Every structure is written in structure tokens, then in C-alpha cells.
């Protein structure tokens, strides 16, 4: 993807094209049509030209800005799609797309702020009055875009950003334009109309979705549902119920759940009952479809139902259920953490004390050899100078701390910039300072309270785990006939790594079957492998998936054949 090299056919340099609709339209037609990121970079140059221009801010420029806003709507949606799609395959490209999207949102915020300053000047009130509602609505809309992008990375706004948002909303309410329906002129009056209050409420709700358990793709779908169903919500100065949320429009934070002790002239109350009810209706429809539709739509609806369940818990007017399945014990225990299948396997590749099926051999390491299927190509490794592994390698152990723990999980945290690239679904191994055992888990919740601090909720999947070494199967050479420890050496091909989880695994819902964790590109249902212990050689088949991610697959295994070492 040549996304960041400006094309030689870039439009002629017009320092300030956003002076009117006609000028903006002509300039947009000259932008590269296929390279979205390059288009956004050129748009940012145009915004720089607008800031540096000595030409006055007039109605023609305001209309040109709104035209540009509407014209780039499809670009913004496509950029977000590319960001999500490249998250796992090309992290550096994904980071740049995210940054381009954020820069564009902030450029629109600054542009609309500047236009509003002129529109609200005493000498301009009369001429600008009909245009003020849409200017405020679009300003707050881009605050919502900023919020959405940051929540995708589990980031939280700094207090100054909250002050900016609240000031814009308060100014709109003072002018009495907070509930005036607006739509961009380019929609021809046929688009959905949004008020300043609706955009403001949606921005507040987006931050509520920052629960740490939604991936960017999941968050995008959940946010679209919340946006559609939140249009009927209103902020009121006097609450009508004891449940719901409140926001201090003179404060430095967003929504907070009501406690009964909240009161003040600057508080506004939000009852999300109508939104929660709509989500309940959608959930019921998805579950019904999941039960009746056995086609390809079934898994999609199952996934969407899971997303809405998590979203509903974040925005429901009451929180009457404890999301934690097991009681947690607060603690402050230093820990070592290894992230990713390769690093975990490397750490655990020292002599193990446990083996399969009751076989024991002190200090042995289980080895697995693939025996069926063609040679499986490895996906090309992404050359990343700033990968998580290299980042963590620069810090001394331990840099993590366990803050609380339960039968089924741990809450771990780190500071100083460690773990900032940790993602939902990451495989992690944790060794607490008060234990000699490595625990294996999956990141289910992720929060970044500051740019330097990260906190993760880890669901434990194994209290015992052993490294395994696997070799792709080569065609047996009958003429070679070299047997090592009861295994024909000619079968051993290129090796890859995995983890063996002796049963029972997953403490909260124990699995009694034997399981392996292997690289996803090495998994195929029914594929047979050879697993060697100190005394036995097992032929096992990879069966159904327990869980699968882009880089690792947790699969059940079935023993097909067992023989003693040394047997012919």
C-alpha cells in the first residue's frame, strides 16, 4: 500500500481552496481518487492554508467548509474500514491510517471553531444566525469522531478536551440552538437531521462504550447501533428517575452513573431507558435469528448479539448485575508477563515437569511432529521496528503488577509506556512473584487511563501449560530408514511451536479434553500430528476449535494411536 507517498499527479498547489463551494469542488476533483491517505494529507494542507490565509471568514467559506465535510464523508468511512482491516496484518499501516483519521477530525474541529468565532461576533450575528446551528452540530460531530477513534485504542480524553466539548454545548444552549434540526447542505435536505444535543449525547455515549472489551470492529458496529437508537434521548436539568447518568457541563469528565448524591445547577441528567429498550429488542431479534437461521448469517448474528450485550451493560440506566463471575481479591503483586504465542513458548521451553496422559519424565519437553497434509506455508512476517516484543525487551522484569485476582482471571497493569500495543484477544502468560507457576490467559478487557498506563483483564485458560515443538511432515524416505527414539527421522520437516494444555483447562468452565494452542496458519480440522513423551508416542488429530484468533488457535485433540517408545 503506497499510502503515504504523494502522487506526482497531485493537484496544483492552491494554498487556500476552501473559500467557497465552487472553489472547494474544483479542488476536490483534482485530488487522487484511489489513495485515500494521500487525499487526507492534501486536505490537511488545505486546512493549513485556511488557518494561514488573510482572507476573512465569510458565509461563502463556511459553505465551502460544509461542502468539503459532506464530500469527505465516504473517505472517512473507508479509512476507518482500512484501519480495522489492517490492525492485525499491518500494524504500522494501521497506525498511520488511524493518525490520518484523527488529524482530519481535529482539523475539522479547528476549522469549525474558527468559523463559529466569526459567526458569533457581535457584528455578524444577524447574517450568520441561520447557519449557527449546523456549525455547532458539525463541530460536536467531529468531537464524537475524535472520541470514537480514541476509544478504538481504549484511550481516554484528557480533561482539557472535555472542557472544550462542554463549552461548545453550553454556548449552543445559551443561544437556544441546541435542539434545532440540522443537516449538511450537500444532502439536499434528504439526509437524517441531527441537533446539537443529539450529537453531544452521542459523543458522551461513545465514551461509555470504552469498557475495554470491544475490538475496533465491534465498537464500530455497536456505535452505529447506539447512534441510531439515541436520537430520542434528552438532557434535562431535573431528573425524572433515580436511575441513569448525569454529566457536569462545567466539569472535566463525561457521563457518570447516578448515586443519589448528585446535585447542582450545572448537572444535566440522561435517562438511557429508551436506548436500552431498543437494544433489548434488537438483541431478541438477533437471538431468534440465531436459533432459526443455520446458514452463514447465524454466526454473524451470534457475534452481533455478543457485542450488543457488552454495549448494553455500558449504557443501561442501571447496573444491577455483577459482571464478574467470581469474587476477586485485591492485591499488589509484581509479575512477569509474556505476550504472544512465540514469546510464551520460548519462555516455557525449559524442561517441564508434566507430560501427557499421566506419563511423567522429569525435565522432559513434549515434541509434536506433523504427519499428514502438505507443507504449510507460513504467512510473511511483518517487519516492524516497533513490535510489542522488541518494546518489552527493552524493559527489565518485572514491570507488571497484578492488582486483583480470582479463580478465573487476573487484573494486570503496567506503566511507563509498557504494553501500549497490547490488544484484545492477545495470548499472555503471567508468573506472579508469589508463585512459581506460569498461568496462561487471554486479554478480555483493556483500558488505557493515560498514554503511559495500561490495565488489562485476563481470563485464565490454563494453570498448567507445556511448550511443544512441532515439525511439518516430510514424505517418508523408505531408503533412509533412520529411527530415533522410535520415530522415523525422515518425517521431521520444518518446525514450529505450540503449547499443550493438560486437562482440566479454563478454571471457570473446565474442559476435560486435552488441547493444544498452535499458530492459526498451521491449524486444519482433522490434521494428524505425532506427540512424543518420555515413554510414549501418540498420534493425535486436531479437532474442533475452542477459540481462534488471527495468530493463535486453541484446539481440542483426539488420541488416534499410542505406542511405547522403541516399538517397531
Secondary structure as UniProt FT lines:
FT   TURN            8..9
FT   TURN            15..16
FT   TURN            18..19
FT   HELIX           21..29
FT   HELIX           36..52
FT   HELIX           59..71
FT   HELIX           73..85
FT   TURN            86..89
FT   HELIX           91..119
FT   HELIX           122..124
FT   HELIX           125..152
FT   TURN            153..154
FT   HELIX           159..174
FT   TURN            175..176
FT   TURN            178..179
FT   HELIX           185..187
FT   TURN            188..189
FT   HELIX           196..208
FT   HELIX           216..229
FT   TURN            231..232
FT   STRAND          235..236
FT   STRAND          245..248
FT   TURN            249..250
FT   STRAND          256..257
FT   TURN            265..266
FT   STRAND          267..270
FT   HELIX           273..292
FT   HELIX           297..315
FT   STRAND          329..339
FT   HELIX           341..348
FT   HELIX           356..358
FT   TURN            362..363
FT   STRAND          366..370
FT   TURN            385..386
FT   HELIX           388..393
FT   STRAND          400..405
FT   STRAND          409..414
FT   TURN            416..421
FT   TURN            424..425
FT   STRAND          427..432
FT   TURN            433..434
FT   STRAND          439..450
FT   TURN            451..452
FT   STRAND          453..462
FT   STRAND          466..473
FT   TURN            478..480
FT   STRAND          483..484
FT   TURN            485..486
FT   STRAND          487..488
FT   HELIX           489..491
FT   STRAND          492..501
FT   STRAND          515..518
FT   HELIX           520..522
FT   TURN            525..526
FT   STRAND          528..532
FT   STRAND          536..548
FT   STRAND          553..564
FT   TURN            565..566
//
